[in-house]
Amino acid sequence: MAASAKLPQPPQSHNSLKPRHGVVTLCGYGIHVRVDRGHLLVDDGIGADRRQCRLPRVGHELKRLVVIGADGMISLAALRWQIKTLRL
């Protein structure tokens, strides 16, 4: 039997933190929204099931950031990043 050229890959999750239709929804515990070197870093999830995304200031396609949770942190720099980049 010959070896296959490609391994089957699981389909891309609908739970991605990449903007879908301009919206990113964060949910879970320990949500973090912060800025690092001009990029917006967001992460969320429950326990070991965490998601993380790094959005550049230009070309991020983000229009809305929805946060559903009772625990976490949003830095003042992240608020300033969103106000500057999400302004129409």
Secondary structure as GFF3:
##gff-version 3
##sequence-region A 1 88
A	DSSP	beta_strand	23	27	.	.	.	ID=ss1
A	DSSP	beta_strand	31	36	.	.	.	ID=ss2
A	DSSP	beta_strand	39	46	.	.	.	ID=ss3
A	DSSP	beta_strand	49	55	.	.	.	ID=ss4
A	DSSP	beta_strand	64	68	.	.	.	ID=ss5
A	DSSP	beta_strand	72	74	.	.	.	ID=ss6
A	DSSP	alpha_helix	76	86	.	.	.	ID=ss7
###
